[in-house]
Amino acid sequence: MNYAQIVLFIKGLGMHSWHTLQVLDDVLHRKVLHSIGNLSIRIIEGILNIQAERNHRNNADSDLRYVLPHELIKMSTGDFGNTTVDAHLQ
């Protein structure tokens, strides 16, 4: 990530974010951009480490949980808590 990419990202967030960044002093401005760059890289690394769930025969597991927004929205609150939230809390 370079400085220009991070600045373009912040400009894309809207006027408030861009103007807020502009009023920061140089040291704080650099720290904010550095933090955004580190966060972006960690997100990308996390996405690259995602692996499909597999069973003992190394086949894709047939009992995968819903993950897509249009699937999650169809679930009741109780089912969402029991299947998704509880699984991630463990």
MOPAC internal coordinates of N, CA, C and O (Angstrom, degrees):
PM7 1SCF
backbone

  N    0.0000 0     0.00 0     0.00 0    0    0    0
  C    1.4465 1     0.00 0     0.00 0    1    0    0
  C    1.5193 1   108.97 1     0.00 0    2    1    0
  O    1.2310 1   121.65 1   -43.72 1    3    2    1
  N    1.2893 1   114.46 1   136.28 1    3    2    1
  C    1.4554 1   116.69 1   174.80 1    5    3    2
  C    1.5281 1   110.10 1  -116.55 1    6    5    3
  O    1.2310 1   121.34 1    -9.09 1    7    6    5
  N    1.2916 1   115.03 1   170.91 1    7    6    5
  C    1.4581 1   122.64 1  -176.05 1    9    7    6
  C    1.5275 1   111.85 1   -55.93 1   10    9    7
  O    1.2310 1   120.41 1   135.38 1   11   10    9
  N    1.3211 1   116.83 1   -44.62 1   11   10    9
  C    1.4681 1   121.04 1  -176.54 1   13   11   10
  C    1.5262 1   111.57 1   -63.24 1   14   13   11
  O    1.2310 1   119.89 1   141.55 1   15   14   13
  N    1.3237 1   117.82 1   -38.45 1   15   14   13
  C    1.4644 1   120.92 1   179.19 1   17   15   14
  C    1.5217 1   111.32 1   -65.33 1   18   17   15
  O    1.2310 1   120.61 1   138.96 1   19   18   17
  N    1.3172 1   116.44 1   -41.04 1   19   18   17
  C    1.4576 1   120.43 1   179.95 1   21   19   18
  C    1.5255 1   110.28 1   -67.50 1   22   21   19
  O    1.2310 1   120.39 1   138.62 1   23   22   21
  N    1.3267 1   116.85 1   -41.38 1   23   22   21
  C    1.4645 1   120.52 1   178.35 1   25   23   22
  C    1.5238 1   110.39 1   -62.91 1   26   25   23
  O    1.2310 1   119.57 1   137.84 1   27   26   25
  N    1.3302 1   118.43 1   -42.16 1   27   26   25
  C    1.4734 1   121.23 1   177.00 1   29   27   26
  C    1.5160 1   111.12 1   -61.70 1   30   29   27
  O    1.2310 1   120.41 1   140.37 1   31   30   29
  N    1.3258 1   116.83 1   -39.63 1   31   30   29
  C    1.4630 1   121.14 1   178.02 1   33   31   30
  C    1.5271 1   109.79 1   -61.15 1   34   33   31
  O    1.2310 1   120.15 1   133.39 1   35   34   33
  N    1.3206 1   117.32 1   -46.61 1   35   34   33
  C    1.4644 1   121.05 1  -178.97 1   37   35   34
  C    1.5316 1   110.94 1   -65.55 1   38   37   35
  O    1.2310 1   120.08 1   140.44 1   39   38   37
  N    1.3227 1   117.46 1   -39.56 1   39   38   37
  C    1.4700 1   120.33 1   176.97 1   41   39   38
  C    1.5253 1   110.52 1   -60.91 1   42   41   39
  O    1.2310 1   120.70 1   144.01 1   43   42   41
  N    1.3267 1   116.27 1   -35.99 1   43   42   41
  C    1.4567 1   120.79 1   179.83 1   45   43   42
  C    1.5205 1   113.79 1   -69.94 1   46   45   43
  O    1.2310 1   120.11 1   164.65 1   47   46   45
  N    1.3228 1   117.39 1   -15.35 1   47   46   45
  C    1.4620 1   120.86 1   179.28 1   49   47   46
  C    1.5193 1   112.73 1   -77.59 1   50   49   47
  O    1.2310 1   120.61 1   162.84 1   51   50   49
  N    1.3013 1   116.44 1   -17.16 1   51   50   49
  C    1.4611 1   119.74 1   178.31 1   53   51   50
  C    1.5127 1   112.04 1   123.93 1   54   53   51
  O    1.2310 1   121.73 1    -6.19 1   55   54   53
  N    1.3170 1   114.29 1   173.81 1   55   54   53
  C    1.4564 1   121.14 1  -174.57 1   57   55   54
  C    1.5216 1   112.60 1   -65.58 1   58   57   55
  O    1.2310 1   119.97 1   140.33 1   59   58   57
  N    1.3329 1   117.66 1   -39.67 1   59   58   57
  C    1.4634 1   119.75 1  -176.90 1   61   59   58
  C    1.5287 1   110.99 1   -60.19 1   62   61   59
  O    1.2310 1   120.72 1   132.36 1   63   62   61
  N    1.3311 1   116.24 1   -47.64 1   63   62   61
  C    1.4672 1   119.78 1  -179.97 1   65   63   62
  C    1.5231 1   111.26 1   -62.23 1   66   65   63
  O    1.2310 1   120.68 1   136.91 1   67   66   65
  N    1.3094 1   116.30 1   -43.09 1   67   66   65
  C    1.4608 1   120.49 1  -178.04 1   69   67   66
  C    1.5242 1   111.08 1   -65.55 1   70   69   67
  O    1.2310 1   120.13 1   134.76 1   71   70   69
  N    1.3318 1   117.36 1   -45.24 1   71   70   69
  C    1.4671 1   120.51 1  -179.37 1   73   71   70
  C    1.5266 1   111.33 1   -68.43 1   74   73   71
  O    1.2310 1   120.42 1   144.45 1   75   74   73
  N    1.3240 1   116.80 1   -35.55 1   75   74   73
  C    1.4686 1   119.83 1   177.28 1   77   75   74
  C    1.5154 1   110.34 1   -63.22 1   78   77   75
  O    1.2310 1   120.13 1   138.47 1   79   78   77
  N    1.3154 1   117.35 1   -41.53 1   79   78   77
  C    1.4610 1   121.54 1   178.59 1   81   79   78
  C    1.5307 1   110.96 1   -64.72 1   82   81   79
  O    1.2310 1   120.58 1   143.18 1   83   82   81
  N    1.3131 1   116.49 1   -36.82 1   83   82   81
  C    1.4689 1   120.81 1  -176.80 1   85   83   82
  C    1.5289 1   112.78 1   -65.94 1   86   85   83
  O    1.2310 1   119.62 1   150.37 1   87   86   85
  N    1.3170 1   118.33 1   -29.63 1   87   86   85
  C    1.4711 1   119.90 1  -175.94 1   89   87   86
  C    1.5305 1   112.47 1   -86.76 1   90   89   87
  O    1.2310 1   119.70 1   175.98 1   91   90   89
  N    1.3312 1   118.18 1    -4.02 1   91   90   89
  C    1.4630 1   120.85 1   179.25 1   93   91   90
  C    1.5219 1   110.84 1   -75.11 1   94   93   91
  O    1.2310 1   120.70 1   -30.40 1   95   94   93
  N    1.3356 1   116.26 1   149.60 1   95   94   93
  C    1.4668 1   118.63 1   174.33 1   97   95   94
  C    1.5271 1   108.93 1   -71.71 1   98   97   95
  O    1.2310 1   120.36 1   -11.98 1   99   98   97
  N    1.3270 1   116.92 1   168.02 1   99   98   97
  C    1.4653 1   121.68 1  -173.36 1  101   99   98
  C    1.5258 1   113.09 1   -58.77 1  102  101   99
  O    1.2310 1   120.15 1   138.56 1  103  102  101
  N    1.3208 1   117.31 1   -41.44 1  103  102  101
  C    1.4647 1   120.31 1  -177.54 1  105  103  102
  C    1.5267 1   110.45 1   -66.15 1  106  105  103
  O    1.2310 1   120.19 1   132.15 1  107  106  105
  N    1.3247 1   117.25 1   -47.85 1  107  106  105
  C    1.4580 1   121.08 1  -179.48 1  109  107  106
  C    1.5241 1   110.70 1   -67.67 1  110  109  107
  O    1.2310 1   120.34 1   143.34 1  111  110  109
  N    1.3285 1   116.96 1   -36.66 1  111  110  109
  C    1.4625 1   122.44 1   177.03 1  113  111  110
  C    1.5397 1   109.60 1   -57.99 1  114  113  111
  O    1.2310 1   120.56 1   132.23 1  115  114  113
  N    1.3303 1   116.53 1   -47.77 1  115  114  113
  C    1.4735 1   121.51 1   179.09 1  117  115  114
  C    1.5182 1   111.31 1   -62.88 1  118  117  115
  O    1.2310 1   120.31 1   138.18 1  119  118  117
  N    1.3423 1   117.02 1   -41.82 1  119  118  117
  C    1.4664 1   120.58 1  -179.69 1  121  119  118
  C    1.5244 1   111.47 1   -63.19 1  122  121  119
  O    1.2310 1   120.41 1   138.09 1  123  122  121
  N    1.3371 1   116.83 1   -41.91 1  123  122  121
  C    1.4645 1   120.75 1   179.08 1  125  123  122
  C    1.5187 1   110.44 1   -63.21 1  126  125  123
  O    1.2310 1   120.31 1   132.73 1  127  126  125
  N    1.3299 1   117.02 1   -47.27 1  127  126  125
  C    1.4661 1   119.84 1   179.94 1  129  127  126
  C    1.5325 1   111.13 1   -64.16 1  130  129  127
  O    1.2310 1   120.29 1   141.55 1  131  130  129
  N    1.3140 1   117.06 1   -38.45 1  131  130  129
  C    1.4642 1   121.36 1   177.83 1  133  131  130
  C    1.5256 1   110.16 1   -63.71 1  134  133  131
  O    1.2310 1   119.93 1   137.40 1  135  134  133
  N    1.3120 1   117.74 1   -42.60 1  135  134  133
  C    1.4655 1   121.61 1   179.42 1  137  135  134
  C    1.5249 1   111.73 1   -64.61 1  138  137  135
  O    1.2310 1   120.76 1   137.93 1  139  138  137
  N    1.3301 1   116.16 1   -42.07 1  139  138  137
  C    1.4697 1   120.28 1   178.42 1  141  139  138
  C    1.5219 1   110.18 1   -64.35 1  142  141  139
  O    1.2310 1   120.20 1   138.13 1  143  142  141
  N    1.3222 1   117.23 1   -41.87 1  143  142  141
  C    1.4687 1   120.72 1   177.53 1  145  143  142
  C    1.5144 1   111.77 1   -62.28 1  146  145  143
  O    1.2310 1   120.02 1   134.90 1  147  146  145
  N    1.3427 1   117.57 1   -45.10 1  147  146  145
  C    1.4708 1   120.46 1   178.19 1  149  147  146
  C    1.5174 1   111.78 1   -62.99 1  150  149  147
  O    1.2310 1   120.26 1   137.38 1  151  150  149
  N    1.3334 1   117.10 1   -42.62 1  151  150  149
  C    1.4624 1   120.58 1   178.62 1  153  151  150
  C    1.5238 1   110.87 1   -61.05 1  154  153  151
  O    1.2310 1   120.69 1   135.85 1  155  154  153
  N    1.3248 1   116.28 1   -44.15 1  155  154  153
  C    1.4724 1   120.58 1   179.82 1  157  155  154
  C    1.5237 1   111.23 1   -60.62 1  158  157  155
  O    1.2310 1   120.45 1   136.41 1  159  158  157
  N    1.3176 1   116.75 1   -43.59 1  159  158  157
  C    1.4643 1   120.30 1  -179.27 1  161  159  158
  C    1.5297 1   110.20 1   -66.14 1  162  161  159
  O    1.2310 1   120.06 1   139.52 1  163  162  161
  N    1.3256 1   117.50 1   -40.48 1  163  162  161
  C    1.4710 1   120.09 1   178.63 1  165  163  162
  C    1.5193 1   111.57 1   -65.03 1  166  165  163
  O    1.2310 1   120.39 1   142.14 1  167  166  165
  N    1.3202 1   116.87 1   -37.86 1  167  166  165
  C    1.4640 1   120.13 1   177.14 1  169  167  166
  C    1.5222 1   109.78 1   -63.18 1  170  169  167
  O    1.2310 1   120.22 1   134.22 1  171  170  169
  N    1.3227 1   117.19 1   -45.78 1  171  170  169
  C    1.4683 1   120.94 1   179.94 1  173  171  170
  C    1.5210 1   110.43 1   -62.60 1  174  173  171
  O    1.2310 1   120.05 1   136.08 1  175  174  173
  N    1.3303 1   117.51 1   -43.92 1  175  174  173
  C    1.4691 1   120.14 1   178.19 1  177  175  174
  C    1.5257 1   111.00 1   -61.64 1  178  177  175
  O    1.2310 1   120.47 1   140.12 1  179  178  177
  N    1.3181 1   116.70 1   -39.88 1  179  178  177
  C    1.4609 1   120.51 1   178.88 1  181  179  178
  C    1.5147 1   111.78 1   -63.94 1  182  181  179
  O    1.2310 1   120.67 1   138.10 1  183  182  181
  N    1.3278 1   116.32 1   -41.90 1  183  182  181
  C    1.4653 1   120.29 1   179.11 1  185  183  182
  C    1.5219 1   110.14 1   -64.93 1  186  185  183
  O    1.2310 1   120.08 1   140.39 1  187  186  185
  N    1.3142 1   117.45 1   -39.61 1  187  186  185
  C    1.4644 1   120.41 1  -179.94 1  189  187  186
  C    1.5260 1   112.05 1   -66.59 1  190  189  187
  O    1.2310 1   120.03 1   156.43 1  191  190  189
  N    1.3331 1   117.55 1   -23.57 1  191  190  189
  C    1.4636 1   120.99 1  -179.29 1  193  191  190
  C    1.5257 1   113.37 1   -89.30 1  194  193  191
  O    1.2310 1   119.96 1  -179.43 1  195  194  193
  N    1.3246 1   117.67 1     0.57 1  195  194  193
  C    1.4651 1   120.38 1   178.86 1  197  195  194
  C    1.5210 1   108.58 1   -70.43 1  198  197  195
  O    1.2310 1   121.38 1   -47.01 1  199  198  197
  N    1.3306 1   114.97 1   132.99 1  199  198  197
  C    1.4587 1   120.86 1   178.43 1  201  199  198
  C    1.5202 1   108.95 1  -129.53 1  202  201  199
  O    1.2310 1   121.00 1   -32.90 1  203  202  201
  N    1.3153 1   115.69 1   147.10 1  203  202  201
  C    1.4613 1   119.98 1   176.70 1  205  203  202
  C    1.5216 1   109.63 1   -67.61 1  206  205  203
  O    1.2310 1   120.92 1   -34.67 1  207  206  205
  N    1.3384 1   115.84 1   145.33 1  207  206  205
  C    1.4574 1   119.01 1   176.81 1  209  207  206
  C    1.5250 1   108.50 1   -70.92 1  210  209  207
  O    1.2310 1   121.13 1   -40.86 1  211  210  209
  N    1.3103 1   115.45 1   139.14 1  211  210  209
  C    1.4604 1   121.40 1  -177.88 1  213  211  210
  C    1.5179 1   110.31 1  -126.10 1  214  213  211
  O    1.2310 1   120.93 1   -26.19 1  215  214  213
  N    1.3343 1   115.82 1   153.81 1  215  214  213
  C    1.4612 1   119.36 1   175.29 1  217  215  214
  C    1.5269 1   109.36 1   -94.48 1  218  217  215
  O    1.2310 1   119.82 1     5.43 1  219  218  217
  N    1.3330 1   117.95 1  -174.57 1  219  218  217
  C    1.4668 1   121.18 1  -175.67 1  221  219  218
  C    1.5272 1   113.28 1   -64.63 1  222  221  219
  O    1.2310 1   119.29 1   161.69 1  223  222  221
  N    1.3193 1   118.96 1   -18.31 1  223  222  221
  C    1.4694 1   122.22 1   177.99 1  225  223  222
  C    1.5290 1   111.60 1   -94.93 1  226  225  223
  O    1.2310 1   120.57 1  -170.97 1  227  226  225
  N    1.3166 1   116.52 1     9.03 1  227  226  225
  C    1.4610 1   123.74 1  -179.80 1  229  227  226
  C    1.5322 1   112.74 1    64.92 1  230  229  227
  O    1.2310 1   120.78 1  -151.57 1  231  230  229
  N    1.3230 1   116.11 1    28.43 1  231  230  229
  C    1.4605 1   121.59 1   173.59 1  233  231  230
  C    1.5230 1   108.03 1  -100.50 1  234  233  231
  O    1.2310 1   120.91 1   -24.97 1  235  234  233
  N    1.3138 1   115.87 1   155.03 1  235  234  233
  C    1.4612 1   118.45 1   177.05 1  237  235  234
  C    1.5157 1   108.86 1   -58.85 1  238  237  235
  O    1.2310 1   120.76 1   -46.78 1  239  238  237
  N    1.2970 1   116.15 1   133.22 1  239  238  237
  C    1.4628 1   121.52 1  -177.67 1  241  239  238
  C    1.5244 1   109.51 1   -66.35 1  242  241  239
  O    1.2310 1   120.09 1   -44.13 1  243  242  241
  N    1.3163 1   117.42 1   135.87 1  243  242  241
  C    1.4570 1   120.88 1  -177.53 1  245  243  242
  C    1.5247 1   111.89 1   -83.75 1  246  245  243
  O    1.2310 1   120.08 1   169.05 1  247  246  245
  N    1.3243 1   117.46 1   -10.95 1  247  246  245
  C    1.4584 1   121.60 1  -177.14 1  249  247  246
  C    1.5266 1   110.57 1  -108.11 1  250  249  247
  O    1.2310 1   120.77 1  -131.20 1  251  250  249
  N    1.3324 1   116.14 1    48.80 1  251  250  249
  C    1.4525 1   120.02 1  -179.47 1  253  251  250
  C    1.5247 1   111.05 1   -76.41 1  254  253  251
  O    1.2310 1   120.18 1   -35.25 1  255  254  253
  N    1.3061 1   117.26 1   144.75 1  255  254  253
  C    1.4585 1   122.27 1   178.78 1  257  255  254
  C    1.5253 1   109.89 1   -76.25 1  258  257  255
  O    1.2310 1   121.30 1   -22.52 1  259  258  257
  N    1.3331 1   115.12 1   157.48 1  259  258  257
  C    1.4558 1   119.89 1   175.27 1  261  259  258
  C    1.5221 1   109.65 1   -66.66 1  262  261  259
  O    1.2310 1   120.31 1   -41.83 1  263  262  261
  N    1.3095 1   117.01 1   138.17 1  263  262  261
  C    1.4648 1   120.59 1  -179.84 1  265  263  262
  C    1.5196 1   113.41 1  -133.00 1  266  265  263
  O    1.2310 1   119.73 1   159.07 1  267  266  265
  N    1.3062 1   118.11 1   -20.93 1  267  266  265
  C    1.4585 1   120.16 1  -177.45 1  269  267  266
  C    1.5287 1   110.06 1   -82.20 1  270  269  267
  O    1.2310 1   120.32 1   -34.99 1  271  270  269
  N    1.3155 1   117.00 1   145.01 1  271  270  269
  C    1.4732 1   120.01 1  -176.92 1  273  271  270
  C    1.5247 1   113.45 1   -53.72 1  274  273  271
  O    1.2310 1   119.95 1   138.61 1  275  274  273
  N    1.3340 1   117.71 1   -41.39 1  275  274  273
  C    1.4607 1   118.87 1  -178.50 1  277  275  274
  C    1.5285 1   112.10 1   -70.02 1  278  277  275
  O    1.2310 1   119.85 1   159.68 1  279  278  277
  N    1.3289 1   117.89 1   -20.32 1  279  278  277
  C    1.4537 1   121.55 1   174.22 1  281  279  278
  C    1.5277 1   110.81 1   -82.54 1  282  281  279
  O    1.2310 1   120.85 1   137.76 1  283  282  281
  N    1.3279 1   115.97 1   -42.24 1  283  282  281
  C    1.4688 1   120.53 1  -178.59 1  285  283  282
  C    1.5178 1   111.85 1   -64.89 1  286  285  283
  O    1.2310 1   119.73 1   143.85 1  287  286  285
  N    1.3198 1   118.12 1   -36.15 1  287  286  285
  C    1.4570 1   121.80 1  -176.26 1  289  287  286
  C    1.5218 1   111.28 1   -66.61 1  290  289  287
  O    1.2310 1   120.10 1   156.04 1  291  290  289
  N    1.3295 1   117.41 1   -23.96 1  291  290  289
  C    1.4635 1   121.63 1  -179.57 1  293  291  290
  C    1.5276 1   112.35 1   -79.91 1  294  293  291
  O    1.2310 1   120.15 1   164.63 1  295  294  293
  N    1.3208 1   117.33 1   -15.37 1  295  294  293
  C    1.4631 1   120.81 1  -176.86 1  297  295  294
  C    1.5252 1   110.76 1   -79.51 1  298  297  295
  O    1.2310 1   120.95 1   -33.58 1  299  298  297
  N    1.3337 1   115.80 1   146.42 1  299  298  297
  C    1.4601 1   119.16 1   173.32 1  301  299  298
  C    1.5268 1   108.21 1   -72.80 1  302  301  299
  O    1.2310 1   120.89 1   -18.59 1  303  302  301
  N    1.3152 1   115.91 1   161.41 1  303  302  301
  C    1.4648 1   120.30 1  -179.48 1  305  303  302
  C    1.5264 1   110.74 1   -60.06 1  306  305  303
  O    1.2310 1   120.28 1   138.47 1  307  306  305
  N    1.3313 1   117.08 1   -41.53 1  307  306  305
  C    1.4589 1   121.09 1   179.64 1  309  307  306
  C    1.5207 1   112.28 1   -63.34 1  310  309  307
  O    1.2310 1   120.81 1   134.88 1  311  310  309
  N    1.3435 1   116.06 1   -45.12 1  311  310  309
  C    1.4707 1   119.70 1   178.37 1  313  311  310
  C    1.5217 1   110.99 1   -63.54 1  314  313  311
  O    1.2310 1   120.41 1   140.03 1  315  314  313
  N    1.3159 1   116.82 1   -39.97 1  315  314  313
  C    1.4569 1   120.45 1   178.84 1  317  315  314
  C    1.5272 1   110.42 1   -61.47 1  318  317  315
  O    1.2310 1   120.95 1   135.71 1  319  318  317
  N    1.3226 1   115.80 1   -44.29 1  319  318  317
  C    1.4638 1   119.83 1   178.79 1  321  319  318
  C    1.5158 1   112.16 1   -64.16 1  322  321  319
  O    1.2310 1   120.55 1   136.52 1  323  322  321
  N    1.3201 1   116.55 1   -43.48 1  323  322  321
  C    1.4682 1   120.39 1  -177.16 1  325  323  322
  C    1.5181 1   113.20 1   -71.71 1  326  325  323
  O    1.2310 1   119.89 1   142.50 1  327  326  325
  N    1.3016 1   117.81 1   -37.50 1  327  326  325
  C    1.4645 1   119.47 1  -174.56 1  329  327  326
  C    1.5218 1   113.69 1   -94.33 1  330  329  327
  O    1.2310 1   119.98 1   140.68 1  331  330  329
  N    1.3074 1   117.64 1   -39.32 1  331  330  329
  C    1.4542 1   120.09 1  -173.23 1  333  331  330
  C    1.5238 1   112.70 1   -98.87 1  334  333  331
  O    1.2310 1   120.43 1   124.87 1  335  334  333
  N    1.3152 1   116.79 1   -55.13 1  335  334  333
  C    1.4639 1   119.95 1  -176.15 1  337  335  334
  C    1.5295 1   110.76 1   -64.93 1  338  337  335
  O    1.2310 1   120.38 1   131.34 1  339  338  337
  N    1.3370 1   116.88 1   -48.66 1  339  338  337
  C    1.4709 1   119.83 1  -179.27 1  341  339  338
  C    1.5235 1   112.05 1   -60.80 1  342  341  339
  O    1.2310 1   120.10 1   142.15 1  343  342  341
  N    1.3197 1   117.40 1   -37.85 1  343  342  341
  C    1.4696 1   120.41 1  -179.79 1  345  343  342
  C    1.5173 1   111.06 1   -64.25 1  346  345  343
  O    1.2310 1   119.90 1   142.91 1  347  346  345
  N    1.3300 1   117.79 1   -37.09 1  347  346  345
  C    1.4625 1   120.59 1  -178.89 1  349  347  346
  C    1.5184 1   112.13 1   -81.04 1  350  349  347
  O    1.2310 1   120.08 1   155.66 1  351  350  349
  N    1.3225 1   117.46 1   -24.34 1  351  350  349
  C    1.4661 1   119.28 1   177.64 1  353  351  350
  C    1.5204 1   111.41 1   -70.54 1  354  353  351
  O    1.2310 1   120.49 1   151.25 1  355  354  353
  N    1.3207 1   116.67 1   -28.75 1  355  354  353
  C    1.4579 1   120.71 1   179.59 1  357  355  354
  C    1.5029 1   109.03 1   -76.28 1  358  357  355
  O    1.2310 1   120.10 1   180.00 1  359  358  357

